[in-house]
Amino acid sequence: MLLAALASVFIASCYDGDTCTTDAGEKIRLACIDTPELRGKHAQPERAKTARDYLRSLVVGRDVAIRRITKDRYGRTVAELFVDGSNVQQQLVAARQAEIYWRYASQCPWTR
């Protein structure tokens, strides 16, 4: 995939390990991965905060390349993010901060 052809967005914040918001207010759900939940009946707050903080260290306050895939049921953009040519989702999985979300893995070529 040619990263130069991708759009660029500025990441303002990350709510958790797989959801960020751009400076334009676009909510982005990172495609093909799942991270621990901060809240709810399946919450793992400590692991969730660690994943969120790792993601923040990679993308917040930076322009990142984005490959938009679709919209989810909450209206968020489902997308892959790239920093310095490196896939952010792959970095999260490699760092054991996220798992491949096999139900949606077909959306991302790197999961094959």
MDTraj code that builds the backbone (N, CA, C; nanometers):
import mdtraj as md
import numpy as np

residues = "MET LEU LEU ALA ALA LEU ALA SER VAL PHE ILE ALA SER CYS TYR ASP GLY ASP THR CYS THR THR ASP ALA GLY GLU LYS ILE ARG LEU ALA CYS ILE ASP THR PRO GLU LEU ARG GLY LYS HIS ALA GLN PRO GLU ARG ALA LYS THR ALA ARG ASP TYR LEU ARG SER LEU VAL VAL GLY ARG ASP VAL ALA ILE ARG ARG ILE THR LYS ASP ARG TYR GLY ARG THR VAL ALA GLU LEU PHE VAL ASP GLY SER ASN VAL GLN GLN GLN LEU VAL ALA ALA ARG GLN ALA GLU ILE TYR TRP ARG TYR ALA SER GLN CYS PRO TRP THR ARG".split()
xyz = np.array([
    [0.0845, -0.1176, 0.0000],
    [0.0000, 0.0000, 0.0000],
    [0.0891, 0.1240, 0.0000],
    [0.0557, 0.2197, -0.0805],
    [0.1329, 0.3419, -0.0926],
    [0.0826, 0.4433, 0.0095],
    [0.1627, 0.4652, 0.1152],
    [0.1188, 0.5531, 0.2231],
    [0.1076, 0.6979, 0.1791],
    [0.1877, 0.7392, 0.0833],
    [0.1833, 0.8778, 0.0374],
    [0.0461, 0.9130, -0.0199],
    [-0.0262, 0.8142, -0.0662],
    [-0.1578, 0.8373, -0.1256],
    [-0.2676, 0.8494, -0.0193],
    [-0.2369, 0.8210, 0.1059],
    [-0.3372, 0.8249, 0.2110],
    [-0.3601, 0.9668, 0.2615],
    [-0.4795, 0.9895, 0.3127],
    [-0.5120, 1.1172, 0.3766],
    [-0.4355, 1.1274, 0.5085],
    [-0.4314, 1.2473, 0.5621],
    [-0.3638, 1.2709, 0.6891],
    [-0.4623, 1.3362, 0.7841],
    [-0.4562, 1.2982, 0.9121],
    [-0.5387, 1.3600, 1.0156],
    [-0.4505, 1.3910, 1.1362],
    [-0.4940, 1.4873, 1.2172],
    [-0.4234, 1.5226, 1.3399],
    [-0.5011, 1.4631, 1.4568],
    [-0.4371, 1.3768, 1.5344],
    [-0.5046, 1.3098, 1.6461],
    [-0.4975, 1.3992, 1.7700],
    [-0.6145, 1.4377, 1.8206],
    [-0.6237, 1.5262, 1.9369],
    [-0.6255, 1.4480, 2.0678],
    [-0.6912, 1.3301, 2.0671],
    [-0.7033, 1.2524, 2.1907],
    [-0.7369, 1.1078, 2.1590],
    [-0.7162, 1.0214, 2.2591],
    [-0.7576, 0.8811, 2.2481],
    [-0.8345, 0.8460, 2.3741],
    [-0.9567, 0.7976, 2.3552],
    [-1.0425, 0.7619, 2.4690],
    [-0.9938, 0.6343, 2.5359],
    [-0.9613, 0.5346, 2.4522],
    [-0.9126, 0.4069, 2.5037],
    [-0.8089, 0.3533, 2.4053],
    [-0.7807, 0.2255, 2.4111],
    [-0.6751, 0.1693, 2.3279],
    [-0.7107, 0.1496, 2.1827],
    [-0.8378, 0.1702, 2.1461],
    [-0.8747, 0.1527, 2.0053],
    [-0.9714, 0.2593, 1.9532],
    [-0.9798, 0.3737, 2.0222],
    [-1.0670, 0.4827, 1.9775],
    [-0.9986, 0.6172, 1.9978],
    [-0.9858, 0.6947, 1.8897],
    [-0.9237, 0.8270, 1.8958],
    [-1.0160, 0.9300, 1.8326],
    [-0.9852, 1.0578, 1.8584],
    [-1.0597, 1.1681, 1.8002],
    [-0.9612, 1.2645, 1.7352],
    [-0.9967, 1.3111, 1.6153],
    [-0.9116, 1.4068, 1.5447],
    [-0.9417, 1.5480, 1.5931],
    [-0.8558, 1.6423, 1.5539],
    [-0.8793, 1.7821, 1.5892],
    [-1.0047, 1.8366, 1.5213],
    [-1.0523, 1.7684, 1.4163],
    [-1.1757, 1.8085, 1.3478],
    [-1.2995, 1.7429, 1.4094],
    [-1.2791, 1.6602, 1.5127],
    [-1.3906, 1.5960, 1.5811],
    [-1.4302, 1.4599, 1.5263],
    [-1.3571, 1.4106, 1.4275],
    [-1.3874, 1.2781, 1.3715],
    [-1.3447, 1.1704, 1.4715],
    [-1.4383, 1.0832, 1.5072],
    [-1.4070, 0.9718, 1.5969],
    [-1.3601, 0.8541, 1.5125],
    [-1.2468, 0.7973, 1.5496],
    [-1.1861, 0.6889, 1.4732],
    [-1.1755, 0.5643, 1.5598],
    [-1.2336, 0.4561, 1.5106],
    [-1.2210, 0.3235, 1.5734],
    [-1.1130, 0.2497, 1.4965],
    [-1.0042, 0.2138, 1.5644],
    [-0.8948, 0.1447, 1.4970],
    [-0.9425, 0.0083, 1.4485],
    [-0.9259, -0.0152, 1.3195],
    [-0.9747, -0.1377, 1.2559],
    [-0.8946, -0.2590, 1.2994],
    [-0.9629, -0.3725, 1.3046],
    [-0.9004, -0.5050, 1.3135],
    [-0.8350, -0.5379, 1.4462],
    [-0.8489, -0.4508, 1.5459],
    [-0.7933, -0.4835, 1.6772],
    [-0.8980, -0.4633, 1.7852],
    [-0.8715, -0.5230, 1.9003],
    [-0.9556, -0.5049, 2.0173],
    [-0.8633, -0.4859, 2.1366],
    [-0.8975, -0.3920, 2.2233],
    [-0.8208, -0.3685, 2.3453],
    [-0.9135, -0.3810, 2.4648],
    [-0.8568, -0.3987, 2.5846],
    [-0.9413, -0.4109, 2.7037],
    [-1.0313, -0.2890, 2.7223],
    [-1.1478, -0.3120, 2.7828],
    [-1.2469, -0.2058, 2.8028],
    [-1.2202, -0.1297, 2.9328],
    [-1.2435, 0.0011, 2.9286],
    [-1.2308, 0.0853, 3.0483],
    [-1.3502, 0.0684, 3.1409],
    [-1.4703, 0.0555, 3.0820],
    [-1.5944, 0.0489, 3.1602],
    [-1.6812, -0.0663, 3.1118],
    [-1.7805, -0.0999, 3.1937],
    [-1.8759, -0.2029, 3.1557],
    [-1.8516, -0.3331, 3.2294],
    [-1.9355, -0.4308, 3.2005],
    [-1.9285, -0.5565, 3.2756],
    [-1.8035, -0.6389, 3.2448],
    [-1.7380, -0.6110, 3.1312],
    [-1.6145, -0.6834, 3.0965],
    [-1.4910, -0.5950, 3.1124],
    [-1.5051, -0.4876, 3.1907],
    [-1.3970, -0.3897, 3.2046],
    [-1.2731, -0.4513, 3.2690],
    [-1.1589, -0.4067, 3.2180],
    [-1.0280, -0.4387, 3.2756],
    [-0.9534, -0.3050, 3.2824],
    [-0.9899, -0.2211, 3.3794],
    [-0.9426, -0.0817, 3.3795],
    [-0.7903, -0.0651, 3.3741],
    [-0.7162, -0.1449, 3.4468],
    [-0.5706, -0.1276, 3.4474],
    [-0.5100, -0.1590, 3.3110],
    [-0.5477, -0.2729, 3.2534],
    [-0.4976, -0.3095, 3.1200],
    [-0.5461, -0.2096, 3.0152],
    [-0.6703, -0.1615, 3.0309],
    [-0.7264, -0.0659, 2.9357],
    [-0.6484, 0.0658, 2.9391],
    [-0.6134, 0.1129, 3.0586],
    [-0.5377, 0.2379, 3.0699],
    [-0.3979, 0.2224, 3.0112],
    [-0.3368, 0.1069, 3.0309],
    [-0.2038, 0.0820, 2.9748],
    [-0.2090, 0.0854, 2.8227],
    [-0.3101, 0.0205, 2.7634],
    [-0.3255, 0.0201, 2.6176],
    [-0.3535, 0.1613, 2.5667],
    [-0.4408, 0.2339, 2.6359],
    [-0.4732, 0.3714, 2.5964],
    [-0.3483, 0.4593, 2.6008],
    [-0.2723, 0.4478, 2.7079],
    [-0.1535, 0.5317, 2.7217],
    [-0.0495, 0.4980, 2.6148],
    [-0.0382, 0.3715, 2.5798],
    [0.0545, 0.3317, 2.4736],
    [0.0104, 0.3926, 2.3401],
    [-0.1188, 0.3810, 2.3090],
    [-0.1710, 0.4393, 2.1853],
    [-0.1492, 0.5905, 2.1846],
    [-0.1778, 0.6554, 2.2963],
    [-0.1576, 0.8004, 2.3052],
    [-0.0130, 0.8376, 2.2745],
    [0.0814, 0.7576, 2.3253],
    [0.2236, 0.7875, 2.3039],
    [0.2607, 0.7794, 2.1558],
    [0.1859, 0.7010, 2.0808],
    [0.2140, 0.6849, 1.9378],
    [0.1516, 0.7942, 1.8524],
    [0.0305, 0.8395, 1.8863],
    [-0.0453, 0.9214, 1.7906],
    [-0.0918, 1.0586, 1.8370],
    [-0.1120, 1.0804, 1.9654],
    [-0.1706, 1.2074, 2.0090],
    [-0.0742, 1.3234, 1.9841],
    [-0.1311, 1.4299, 1.9260],
    [-0.0518, 1.5477, 1.8964],
    [0.0283, 1.5360, 1.7684],
    [-0.0069, 1.4371, 1.6862],
    [0.0676, 1.4119, 1.5630],
    [-0.0252, 1.4043, 1.4431],
    [0.0317, 1.4373, 1.3280],
    [-0.0353, 1.4081, 1.2018],
    [-0.0069, 1.2631, 1.1697],
    [-0.1108, 1.1872, 1.1397],
    [-0.0945, 1.0460, 1.1047],
    [-0.1652, 1.0194, 0.9723],
    [-0.1154, 0.9205, 0.9002],
    [-0.1819, 0.8786, 0.7774],
    [-0.3002, 0.7911, 0.8161],
    [-0.4077, 0.7989, 0.7390],
    [-0.5287, 0.7233, 0.7706],
    [-0.5809, 0.6533, 0.6451],
    [-0.6188, 0.5275, 0.6639],
    [-0.6884, 0.4527, 0.5582],
    [-0.8275, 0.4236, 0.6106],
    [-0.9244, 0.5045, 0.5657],
    [-1.0631, 0.4864, 0.6108],
    [-1.1221, 0.3635, 0.5429],
    [-1.1941, 0.2816, 0.6211],
    [-1.2501, 0.1569, 0.5700],
    [-1.4027, 0.1634, 0.5624],
    [-1.4661, 0.2042, 0.6720],
    [-1.6124, 0.2060, 0.6784],
    [-1.6537, 0.2903, 0.7986],
    [-1.7825, 0.2909, 0.8280],
    [-1.8348, 0.3522, 0.9510],
    [-1.8934, 0.2386, 1.0346],
    [-1.8836, 0.2495, 1.1681],
    [-1.9436, 0.1467, 1.2529],
    [-2.0833, 0.1903, 1.2974],
    [-2.1479, 0.1068, 1.3763],
    [-2.2867, 0.1338, 1.4167],
    [-2.2998, 0.2571, 1.5061],
    [-2.1867, 0.3056, 1.5592],
    [-2.1895, 0.4259, 1.6426],
    [-2.1514, 0.5510, 1.5624],
    [-2.1327, 0.5351, 1.4318],
    [-2.0987, 0.6486, 1.3470],
    [-1.9509, 0.6822, 1.3444],
    [-1.8694, 0.5992, 1.4099],
    [-1.7248, 0.6238, 1.4087],
    [-1.6655, 0.5760, 1.2764],
    [-1.5582, 0.6409, 1.2337],
    [-1.4829, 0.5970, 1.1172],
    [-1.3970, 0.4784, 1.1582],
    [-1.4113, 0.3671, 1.0889],
    [-1.3247, 0.2514, 1.1126],
    [-1.2077, 0.2659, 1.0166],
    [-1.0856, 0.2673, 1.0719],
    [-0.9704, 0.2988, 0.9880],
    [-0.8420, 0.2396, 1.0431],
    [-0.7430, 0.2344, 0.9548],
    [-0.6070, 0.2018, 0.9958],
    [-0.5299, 0.3323, 1.0047],
    [-0.4432, 0.3421, 1.1049],
    [-0.3584, 0.4596, 1.1218],
    [-0.2123, 0.4201, 1.1008],
    [-0.1352, 0.5145, 1.0482],
    [0.0066, 0.4913, 1.0214],
    [0.0882, 0.6095, 1.0714],
    [0.1949, 0.5805, 1.1454],
    [0.2874, 0.6822, 1.1940],
    [0.4249, 0.6503, 1.1380],
    [0.4835, 0.7462, 1.0687],
    [0.6161, 0.7261, 1.0080],
    [0.6202, 0.5986, 0.9242],
    [0.5104, 0.5699, 0.8520],
    [0.5045, 0.4543, 0.7644],
    [0.4741, 0.3231, 0.8331],
    [0.4583, 0.3253, 0.9643],
    [0.4349, 0.2028, 1.0409],
    [0.2880, 0.1947, 1.0848],
    [0.2285, 0.0764, 1.0711],
    [0.0888, 0.0534, 1.1051],
    [0.0708, 0.0546, 1.2574],
    [-0.0116, 0.1458, 1.3066],
    [-0.0331, 0.1622, 1.4505],
    [-0.0968, 0.0376, 1.5111],
    [-0.1942, -0.0223, 1.4409],
    [-0.2578, -0.1419, 1.4942],
    [-0.1568, -0.2548, 1.5125],
    [-0.0704, -0.2737, 1.4138],
    [0.0319, -0.3784, 1.4242],
    [0.1238, -0.3518, 1.5432],
    [0.1560, -0.2249, 1.5669],
    [0.2414, -0.1910, 1.6810],
    [0.1738, -0.2256, 1.8125],
    [0.0422, -0.1984, 1.8221],
    [-0.0317, -0.2317, 1.9440],
    [-0.0343, -0.3817, 1.9684],
    [-0.0549, -0.4601, 1.8616],
    [-0.0568, -0.6062, 1.8752],
    [0.0821, -0.6573, 1.9140],
    [0.1858, -0.6059, 1.8476],
    [0.3229, -0.6497, 1.8759],
    [0.3626, -0.6194, 2.0204],
    [0.3114, -0.5073, 2.0740],
    [0.3422, -0.4679, 2.2113],
    [0.2500, -0.5362, 2.3131],
    [0.1642, -0.6246, 2.2655],
    [0.0698, -0.6982, 2.3505],
    [-0.0280, -0.6063, 2.4229],
    [-0.0599, -0.4937, 2.3588],
    [-0.1585, -0.4001, 2.4128],
    [-0.2946, -0.4205, 2.3466],
    [-0.2970, -0.4995, 2.2388],
    [-0.4208, -0.5265, 2.1649],
    [-0.4132, -0.6669, 2.1077],
    [-0.5300, -0.7177, 2.0730],
    [-0.5391, -0.8468, 2.0043],
    [-0.6047, -0.8236, 1.8695],
    [-0.5735, -0.9105, 1.7755],
    [-0.6426, -0.9040, 1.6472],
    [-0.7895, -0.9372, 1.6719],
    [-0.8784, -0.8557, 1.6173],
    [-1.0227, -0.8771, 1.6298],
    [-1.0634, -0.9596, 1.5082],
    [-1.0586, -1.0919, 1.5243],
    [-1.0728, -1.1834, 1.4110],
    [-1.2037, -1.1665, 1.3355],
    [-1.3092, -1.1234, 1.4044],
    [-1.4388, -1.1039, 1.3382],
    [-1.4290, -1.0032, 1.2231],
    [-1.3375, -0.9051, 1.2379],
    [-1.3226, -0.7990, 1.1379],
    [-1.1841, -0.7981, 1.0729],
    [-1.1056, -0.9003, 1.0976],
    [-0.9662, -0.9022, 1.0516],
    [-0.9525, -0.8931, 0.8999],
    [-1.0537, -0.9363, 0.8264],
    [-1.0451, -0.9340, 0.6797],
    [-1.0323, -0.7911, 0.6246],
    [-1.0631, -0.6904, 0.7070],
    [-1.0528, -0.5505, 0.6632],
    [-0.9085, -0.5037, 0.6543],
    [-0.8157, -0.5777, 0.7152],
    [-0.6758, -0.5339, 0.7223],
    [-0.5836, -0.6417, 0.6642],
    [-0.5152, -0.6096, 0.5555],
    [-0.4289, -0.7083, 0.4891],
    [-0.3216, -0.7681, 0.5815],
    [-0.2725, -0.6926, 0.6782],
    [-0.1633, -0.7408, 0.7644],
    [-0.2062, -0.8553, 0.8570],
    [-0.3356, -0.8783, 0.8748],
    [-0.3802, -0.9855, 0.9663],
    [-0.3743, -1.1234, 0.9013],
    [-0.3543, -1.1283, 0.7701],
    [-0.3532, -1.2579, 0.7010],
    [-0.2241, -1.3340, 0.7231],
])
top = md.Topology()
chain = top.add_chain()
for i, resn in enumerate(residues, 1):
    res = top.add_residue(resn, chain, resSeq=i)
    for name in ("N", "CA", "C"):
        top.add_atom(name, md.element.get_by_symbol(name[0]), res)
traj = md.Trajectory(xyz[None], top)
